[in-house]
């Protein structure tokens, strides 16, 4: 169940009351309060993100193991900063992306305990899940590939561009960016961070394309054509290193193989076709 809050007001006196009472309300960091929830701030729908001192997930632990097995920079875990540094860091990245002309939530309020962001509508994942026609889903994901290429051309990287972390406007096909908690460039070079972005986006997209290699390859082509470059060297290196494992997994076709593994296998098979180009 989503809990709605009403925060702030439109008049100066209401704003003053909000500032005076803010430490008692949102800054209380109640253990029962969800980390992210919908709210109302100054007469508009918004989202509040609270500081989290325990952000390490199972995925991050798996990243640590994988990075030890395959010593590539782009596989280094990018666990977001915890607590106040995480919130303030995300606010900084949102301001940076916005200054570069990218669609991101507006930072309405930031402090060491919470971040209040504008509600920008549905995510790309939500739009894809509501679209039964796979040809239409391809077009939607191509829009995402183009925007990711533009982001990279602006010398930026997202960090984890899963479809759930991207905004989507069905009327215009415009794609934006959400959840900039992870700053990959704090752990790796820009080239590695961008290669990681491509890998994550393709793996996330594969789940919406029924693991169809031809359609996934369309996304690769759209990205490369938008940037006017060949497949980035760090991504070539990762693809080459993972090829033996991909071959083994493709051969055994384990019935218990999860969707994430299937997506990784399919994406690597597609990227392997670029190793000779």
C-alpha positions in Angstrom: 0.0 0.0 0.0 1.3 3.5 -0.9 1.3 6.0 2.0 0.6 9.5 0.9 1.9 12.6 2.8 1.2 16.3 2.4 4.3 18.4 2.7 4.8 22.1 2.6 2.5 24.8 1.4 2.1 27.7 -1.1 2.2 30.7 1.3 5.3 32.1 3.1 3.8 31.2 6.5 3.1 27.6 5.5 6.7 27.4 4.2 8.0 28.7 7.5 5.9 26.1 9.4 7.3 23.4 7.1 10.9 24.4 7.8 10.3 24.5 11.6 8.5 21.2 11.8 10.5 19.4 9.2 13.0 17.9 11.7 10.1 16.4 13.6 8.3 15.0 10.6 10.4 13.7 7.8 13.8 14.0 9.5 12.7 11.7 12.2 13.8 8.7 10.1 11.3 6.4 11.6 12.3 2.8 11.3 8.8 2.0 10.0 8.9 4.6 7.3 9.5 3.2 3.8 12.7 4.5 2.1 10.8 5.8 -0.9 7.1 6.8 -1.1 4.7 9.2 -2.9 4.0 12.5 -1.2 2.5 15.9 -1.8 4.9 18.9 -1.7 3.8 22.4 -2.3 0.6 21.4 -4.0 2.2 19.0 -6.4 2.7 15.2 -6.5 6.2 14.2 -5.5 8.4 11.4 -4.2 10.4 11.4 -1.0 13.6 9.3 -0.7 14.9 8.9 2.8 18.5 8.3 3.8 19.4 4.6 3.9 22.5 3.3 5.8 22.0 -0.3 4.6 21.9 -0.2 0.8 24.0 -3.2 0.1 21.9 -5.8 -1.7 22.4 -9.4 -2.8 23.1 -8.1 -6.3 26.0 -5.9 -4.9 27.4 -9.0 -3.1 27.2 -11.0 -6.3 29.0 -8.2 -8.1 31.9 -8.4 -5.5 32.2 -12.1 -6.2 32.1 -11.7 -10.0 34.6 -8.9 -9.9 37.0 -11.2 -8.0 36.6 -13.9 -10.6 36.8 -11.6 -13.6 39.1 -8.7 -12.7 37.6 -6.1 -15.0 37.1 -2.5 -13.9 33.6 -2.2 -15.2 32.5 -5.2 -13.0 33.5 -3.4 -9.8 30.4 -3.0 -7.5 29.1 0.5 -7.5 27.3 0.4 -4.1 25.9 3.9 -3.6 27.1 6.0 -0.8 25.1 5.6 2.3 23.1 8.0 4.4 23.4 11.8 3.8 26.3 11.5 1.2 24.0 9.3 -0.9 21.1 11.7 -1.0 23.3 14.8 -1.5 25.2 13.0 -4.2 22.1 12.0 -6.1 20.8 15.6 -5.9 24.1 16.8 -7.4 23.9 14.3 -10.2 20.2 15.2 -10.9 21.2 18.9 -11.2 24.1 18.0 -13.5 21.9 15.9 -15.8 19.3 18.6 -15.9 21.9 21.2 -16.7 23.0 19.1 -19.7 19.4 19.1 -21.0 18.3 15.6 -19.9 14.9 14.8 -18.5 15.2 14.0 -14.8 13.0 14.6 -11.8 13.3 18.1 -10.3 14.9 18.3 -6.9 12.2 20.1 -4.8 14.0 19.8 -1.5 17.2 18.1 -0.3 18.7 17.6 3.2 20.9 15.1 4.9 17.9 13.0 5.8 15.6 13.1 2.7 15.3 14.1 -0.9 12.0 15.3 -2.4 11.7 14.9 -6.1 8.9 15.8 -8.6 6.7 13.0 -10.0 7.5 12.6 -13.7 5.1 9.9 -14.5 5.6 6.3 -15.6 8.9 4.4 -16.1 9.9 2.8 -19.3 9.3 -0.6 -17.7 5.8 0.3 -16.8 5.1 1.4 -20.4 6.7 -1.8 -21.8 4.7 -4.0 -19.4 1.5 -2.4 -20.7 2.4 -2.8 -24.4 1.5 -6.3 -25.7 2.9 -5.7 -29.2 6.5 -6.6 -29.4 7.2 -4.4 -32.5 6.0 -1.4 -30.5 8.2 -2.4 -27.6 11.2 -2.5 -29.9 10.5 1.1 -30.9 10.2 2.2 -27.3 13.5 0.5 -26.4 15.1 2.1 -29.5 14.2 5.5 -28.0 15.9 4.4 -24.8 19.0 3.4 -26.8 19.1 6.7 -28.5 18.9 8.6 -25.3 21.5 6.5 -23.6 23.8 7.3 -26.6 23.1 11.0 -26.1 23.9 10.7 -22.5 27.2 9.1 -23.2 28.0 11.6 -25.9 27.6 14.3 -23.2 30.4 12.5 -21.3 28.0 11.1 -18.6 27.0 7.7 -17.4 23.9 6.6 -15.6 25.2 3.7 -13.5 22.3 1.3 -13.7 20.0 2.1 -16.7 17.5 -0.8 -16.2 14.1 0.0 -17.8 12.7 0.6 -14.3 15.2 3.4 -13.8 14.2 5.3 -17.0 11.3 7.6 -17.5 9.0 7.3 -20.6 6.5 9.7 -22.2 4.2 7.6 -24.4 3.0 10.7 -26.3 6.4 11.8 -27.5 8.6 8.7 -27.0 10.8 10.8 -24.8 13.1 8.9 -22.4 14.5 10.3 -19.2 16.6 9.1 -16.2 15.7 8.1 -12.7 17.6 6.9 -9.6 21.0 8.4 -9.9 22.1 7.0 -6.6 25.1 5.1 -8.0 28.0 7.2 -9.4 30.0 4.6 -11.4 32.7 7.2 -12.2 33.7 7.1 -8.6 34.8 3.5 -9.1 35.9 3.3 -12.8 36.7 5.4 -15.9 34.0 7.0 -18.0 34.6 4.5 -20.8 34.1 1.6 -18.4 31.0 3.2 -16.9 29.5 3.7 -20.3 30.2 0.2 -21.4 28.6 -1.0 -18.2 25.6 1.1 -19.0 25.2 -0.5 -22.4 25.5 -4.0 -21.0 22.9 -3.3 -18.3 20.4 -1.7 -20.6 20.6 -4.5 -23.2 20.1 -7.2 -20.5 17.1 -5.3 -19.1 15.7 -4.8 -22.6 16.1 -8.5 -23.5 13.5 -9.5 -21.0 10.9 -7.3 -22.9 12.0 -8.7 -26.2 11.5 -12.4 -25.5 15.3 -12.9 -25.7 15.1 -12.3 -29.4 18.7 -11.8 -30.7 17.7 -10.0 -33.8 15.7 -7.4 -32.0 18.4 -7.0 -29.3 20.9 -6.5 -32.2 18.6 -3.7 -33.5 19.1 -1.9 -30.2 22.9 -2.3 -30.4 22.8 -0.9 -34.0 20.7 2.1 -32.9 23.0 2.9 -30.1 26.2 2.7 -32.2 24.7 4.7 -35.1 23.5 7.4 -32.7 27.0 7.7 -31.3 28.8 7.1 -34.6 31.3 4.7 -32.9 32.2 1.0 -33.0 31.5 -1.2 -30.0 33.5 0.3 -27.0 36.7 -1.5 -26.2 35.7 -2.2 -22.5 32.5 -3.9 -23.7 34.5 -5.9 -26.3 36.8 -7.1 -23.6 33.9 -8.1 -21.3 32.2 -9.9 -24.2 35.3 -11.8 -25.1 36.0 -12.9 -21.5 32.4 -14.1 -21.0 32.2 -16.0 -24.3 33.4 -19.4 -22.9 30.9 -19.1 -20.0 28.1 -18.0 -22.4 28.9 -21.0 -24.6 28.7 -23.4 -21.7 25.4 -22.0 -20.4 24.0 -22.0 -24.0 25.0 -25.6 -24.4 23.6 -27.0 -21.1 20.4 -24.9 -21.3 19.7 -25.5 -17.6 15.9 -25.5 -16.9 16.4 -23.6 -13.7 18.3 -20.8 -15.4 16.8 -17.5 -14.2 15.7 -14.7 -16.5 18.6 -12.5 -15.6 21.1 -15.2 -16.6 19.1 -15.9 -19.8 19.3 -12.3 -20.7 23.0 -12.1 -20.1 23.6 -15.2 -22.2 21.5 -13.8 -25.1 23.1 -10.3 -24.9 26.6 -11.7 -24.9 25.8 -13.9 -27.9 24.7 -10.8 -29.8 27.7 -8.8 -28.8 30.1 -11.6 -29.8 29.1 -10.9 -33.4 30.8 -7.6 -33.1 34.2 -8.9 -32.0 35.4 -9.4 -35.6 34.3 -5.9 -36.7 
